[in-house]
């Protein structure tokens, strides 16, 4: 199955009603084992740090939605106004809607913790710190993107594929400038040091695009399948011969 990782901002976006359908699709594909969702401890730490603000923003949005809708009633008169006020009355129950919003945050957190969690190693931390000290891209612009680079190095080192999907790893991030070289449109070379040469990484900014790409098979599937069958035949032959 294809590996998919989301940066912290994407997880936070999923708490909004706007992304509810994508949230359901992500869960469905994971449960169907169509994708493997990767989370590491840095992402979990960033989520935990941003959780109170996320809940506060959701709460404020819910309160402001009803106020804005109520203000629009001033543009109606007579029966039209009465019907409009009746229609938006369902949004007046702020407490219930806020409770549902908080429950969504908790649901997403529980889902994250049910995914494949990989720890960031001390070696990876030192490797990225060395790049930052020497101002090697992506650290050449003095931007504090240490965590972004560390997340990427960590998940890329973990990513592999048992069958040839189009990508070994699809990384969803709306901050590609933190790790993508604009000249080559690829991940900065320094961040890929030590990775297997044939790893196929795709960065997208939209979760919907990632979920669409995930099921697609690598174009050389027939060649790969033939190689696997040959390897299996050779292993069986060796076993018969007692090797």
C-alpha positions as CSV (number, residue, x, y, z in Angstrom):
1,X,0.0,0.0,0.0
2,X,1.1,3.6,-0.6
3,X,2.5,5.5,2.3
4,X,0.9,8.9,3.0
5,X,2.1,11.5,5.5
6,X,0.4,14.8,6.4
7,X,2.1,17.7,7.9
8,X,0.6,19.2,11.1
9,X,-1.3,22.0,9.3
10,X,-3.2,19.4,7.2
11,X,-4.3,17.5,10.3
12,X,-5.5,20.8,11.7
13,X,-7.4,21.6,8.6
14,X,-9.3,18.3,8.8
15,X,-11.0,19.6,12.0
16,X,-13.0,22.0,9.9
17,X,-16.4,21.0,8.4
18,X,-15.2,22.1,5.0
19,X,-12.9,19.1,4.9
20,X,-15.3,16.6,6.4
21,X,-15.7,14.5,3.2
22,X,-11.9,14.3,2.9
23,X,-11.7,13.2,6.5
24,X,-14.1,10.4,5.9
25,X,-12.3,9.3,2.7
26,X,-8.9,9.3,4.6
27,X,-10.4,7.0,7.3
28,X,-12.1,4.8,4.7
29,X,-8.9,4.2,2.7
30,X,-6.8,3.5,5.8
31,X,-9.4,1.0,7.1
32,X,-9.5,-0.7,3.7
33,X,-5.7,-0.9,3.8
34,X,-5.4,1.1,0.5
35,X,-3.0,3.5,2.2
36,X,-0.7,3.4,5.2
37,X,-0.8,6.7,7.1
38,X,2.5,7.7,8.7
39,X,2.8,9.9,11.7
40,X,5.9,10.7,13.7
41,X,6.4,12.1,17.2
42,X,7.3,15.5,15.9
43,X,3.9,15.8,14.2
44,X,2.1,14.5,17.4
45,X,4.0,17.1,19.5
46,X,3.1,19.9,17.1
47,X,-0.6,18.8,17.1
48,X,-0.6,18.7,20.9
49,X,0.9,22.2,21.1
50,X,-1.7,23.6,18.6
51,X,-4.7,21.7,20.0
52,X,-5.9,24.4,22.4
53,X,-5.7,27.1,19.6
54,X,-7.4,24.8,17.2
55,X,-10.4,24.3,19.5
56,X,-10.5,28.0,20.3
57,X,-10.6,28.9,16.6
58,X,-13.3,26.3,15.9
59,X,-15.4,27.7,18.8
60,X,-15.0,31.3,17.6
61,X,-15.9,30.4,14.0
62,X,-19.1,28.7,15.2
63,X,-20.1,31.8,17.2
64,X,-19.3,34.1,14.4
65,X,-21.2,32.0,11.8
66,X,-24.5,32.6,13.6
67,X,-23.8,36.2,14.2
68,X,-23.0,36.8,10.5
69,X,-26.0,34.9,9.4
70,X,-28.2,36.9,11.8
71,X,-26.8,40.2,10.5
72,X,-27.9,39.1,7.0
73,X,-31.5,39.1,8.1
74,X,-31.4,42.9,8.1
75,X,-31.5,42.7,4.3
76,X,-34.9,40.9,4.3
77,X,-38.3,42.2,5.1
78,X,-41.7,40.7,6.0
79,X,-42.3,37.1,5.3
80,X,-38.9,36.6,3.6
81,X,-37.2,37.7,6.8
82,X,-39.3,35.3,8.9
83,X,-38.5,32.4,6.7
84,X,-34.8,33.3,6.7
85,X,-34.7,33.5,10.5
86,X,-36.5,30.2,10.8
87,X,-33.9,28.6,8.5
88,X,-30.9,29.8,10.4
89,X,-32.4,29.0,13.8
90,X,-30.8,25.6,13.6
91,X,-27.4,27.2,13.9
92,X,-28.4,29.0,17.1
93,X,-27.5,25.9,19.3
94,X,-23.9,27.0,19.7
95,X,-23.2,24.7,22.6
96,X,-24.1,21.6,20.7
97,X,-22.2,22.6,17.7
98,X,-19.1,23.5,19.8
99,X,-19.4,20.1,21.5
100,X,-19.4,18.3,18.1
101,X,-16.4,20.4,17.0
102,X,-14.4,19.4,20.0
103,X,-15.4,15.8,19.5
104,X,-14.1,16.0,15.9
105,X,-10.7,17.2,17.2
106,X,-10.6,14.3,19.7
107,X,-11.6,11.8,17.0
108,X,-8.8,13.0,14.6
109,X,-6.3,12.8,17.4
110,X,-7.3,9.2,18.2
111,X,-7.1,8.4,14.5
112,X,-3.6,9.9,14.3
113,X,-2.5,7.7,17.3
114,X,-3.9,4.6,15.5
115,X,-1.7,5.2,12.5
116,X,1.8,3.9,11.9
117,X,3.9,6.0,14.3
118,X,7.6,6.2,13.8
119,X,10.0,7.8,16.3
120,X,12.5,10.4,15.2
121,X,16.0,9.2,16.0
122,X,18.9,11.1,17.5
123,X,20.9,10.4,14.4
124,X,18.2,12.2,12.3
125,X,18.1,15.1,14.7
126,X,21.9,15.5,14.5
127,X,21.9,15.2,10.8
128,X,19.3,18.0,10.3
129,X,21.0,20.1,13.0
130,X,24.3,19.9,11.1
131,X,22.5,21.1,7.9
132,X,21.0,24.0,9.8
133,X,24.4,25.0,11.4
134,X,26.1,24.9,8.0
135,X,23.1,26.7,6.3
136,X,22.8,24.0,3.7
137,X,19.5,24.3,1.8
138,X,16.8,24.3,2.9
139,X,18.4,26.3,5.7
140,X,20.1,28.9,3.5
141,X,17.4,31.6,4.0
142,X,17.6,31.7,7.8
143,X,14.1,30.4,8.1
144,X,13.2,28.3,11.2
145,X,12.1,25.2,9.3
146,X,14.1,22.6,11.4
147,X,11.0,20.6,12.3
148,X,9.7,20.5,8.7
149,X,13.0,19.2,7.5
150,X,13.2,16.7,10.3
151,X,9.8,15.3,9.6
152,X,10.6,14.9,6.0
153,X,13.9,13.1,6.6
154,X,12.3,10.8,9.2
155,X,9.3,9.7,7.0
156,X,11.4,9.4,3.9
157,X,13.9,7.1,5.6
158,X,11.0,4.9,6.8
159,X,9.1,4.8,3.5
160,X,9.3,1.7,1.4
161,X,6.9,-0.2,-0.8
162,X,6.3,-3.9,-1.1
163,X,4.6,-3.6,-4.5
164,X,5.4,-0.9,-7.1
165,X,2.9,1.8,-6.5
166,X,3.5,5.0,-8.4
167,X,5.0,6.5,-5.2
168,X,6.6,5.1,-2.1
169,X,5.6,8.2,-0.2
170,X,3.1,10.9,-0.8
171,X,3.7,13.8,1.5
172,X,0.9,16.4,1.9
173,X,2.1,19.8,2.9
174,X,1.1,23.3,2.0
175,X,4.6,24.5,2.8
176,X,6.6,22.9,0.0
177,X,9.1,25.8,-0.1
178,X,10.4,24.5,3.2
179,X,11.9,21.5,1.5
180,X,11.5,21.7,-2.2
181,X,14.2,23.2,-4.4
182,X,12.4,25.7,-6.7
183,X,15.0,25.2,-9.4
184,X,14.6,21.5,-9.7
185,X,11.1,21.1,-8.2
186,X,12.6,18.2,-6.2
187,X,13.4,17.7,-2.5
188,X,16.6,19.5,-1.6
189,X,19.4,17.1,-2.3
190,X,20.9,17.3,1.2
191,X,17.7,16.1,2.8
192,X,17.8,12.9,0.5
193,X,21.4,12.0,1.5
194,X,21.5,8.3,2.5
195,X,18.1,7.4,1.1
196,X,17.7,4.5,-1.3
197,X,18.2,5.9,-4.8
198,X,15.0,4.6,-6.3
199,X,12.6,5.9,-3.6
200,X,9.7,7.7,-5.3
201,X,8.5,10.7,-3.3
202,X,5.6,13.0,-4.3
203,X,4.7,16.2,-2.6
204,X,1.2,17.7,-3.0
205,X,-0.5,20.5,-1.2
206,X,-4.0,19.1,-1.3
207,X,-5.1,15.9,0.6
208,X,-7.7,15.2,-2.1
209,X,-5.0,14.9,-4.7
210,X,-3.0,12.6,-2.5
211,X,-5.9,10.3,-2.0
212,X,-6.5,10.2,-5.7
213,X,-2.9,9.4,-6.5
214,X,-2.5,6.7,-3.8
215,X,-4.1,3.7,-5.6
216,X,-2.3,4.2,-8.8
217,X,0.2,1.4,-9.7
218,X,3.7,1.9,-10.9
219,X,4.0,1.8,-14.7
220,X,6.4,-1.2,-14.7
221,X,4.1,-3.4,-12.7
222,X,4.3,-6.3,-15.2
223,X,8.1,-6.3,-15.1
224,X,8.0,-6.2,-11.3
225,X,5.5,-9.1,-11.1
226,X,7.7,-11.2,-13.4
227,X,10.7,-10.5,-11.3
228,X,8.9,-11.5,-8.1
229,X,7.7,-14.8,-9.7
230,X,11.3,-15.5,-10.9
231,X,12.6,-14.8,-7.4
232,X,10.0,-17.1,-5.8
233,X,10.8,-19.9,-8.3
234,X,14.5,-19.5,-7.5
235,X,13.8,-19.6,-3.7
236,X,11.7,-22.8,-4.2
237,X,14.4,-24.4,-6.3
238,X,17.0,-23.6,-3.6
239,X,14.8,-25.1,-0.9
240,X,14.3,-28.3,-2.9
241,X,18.1,-28.6,-3.4
242,X,18.5,-28.1,0.3
243,X,20.3,-24.7,0.1
